[in-house]
Amino acid sequence: MDLYSKRKKAVEDKPTAYRYNLPVEFKNQVLHIWTDSIGYLNTVPRQTTLYAGLSRLGMERVDEICGLYAEMVKVLCDEHGKVGLRGNGPCNELFQWLIEAET
């Protein structure tokens, strides 16, 4: 995958067109795009609360949503050499990472 972190590492001391200064508003828009297209699950211990009307979709859709966010978290962890991200469940972990990540 051609991720920003790979491009950054490859050209750290060289000028590049891939320098970003993303405002919080843009990051919030990305979160809204993810939740509108994938869905949102807020996972707490021993309970999954479903948002955006997901409860009517059934457990198969919930598993699919969890799997998509978990895969995104795995790719980020692999790229940044981390064991995991901070948060409560893959959806929340990914959202926190996006808001707090240096761009």
Residue pairs with C-beta under 8 A, 6 or more apart in sequence:
1 75
1 79
3 75
3 79
4 18
4 20
4 103
5 79
5 80
6 79
7 16
7 18
8 18
11 18
20 103
21 103
22 103
24 99
27 98
27 99
28 99
30 98
31 95
31 98
31 99
34 40
34 94
34 95
35 51
35 52
36 52
38 65
38 68
38 69
39 51
39 52
39 54
39 57
39 61
39 65
40 51
40 52
40 54
40 65
40 91
41 48
41 49
41 50
41 51
41 54
41 62
41 65
41 66
41 69
41 89
41 91
42 48
42 49
42 51
42 88
42 89
42 91
42 92
43 49
43 66
43 88
43 89
43 90
43 91
43 92
44 88
44 89
45 88
48 62
50 62
54 61
54 62
54 65
65 91
66 89
66 90
66 91
69 89
69 90
69 91
69 93
69 94
70 90
72 90
72 94
73 84
73 85
73 90
73 93
73 94
73 97
76 82
76 85
76 94
76 97
77 83
77 84
77 85
84 93
85 93
85 94
85 96
85 97
86 93
86 96
86 97
87 93
87 94
87 95
87 96
87 97
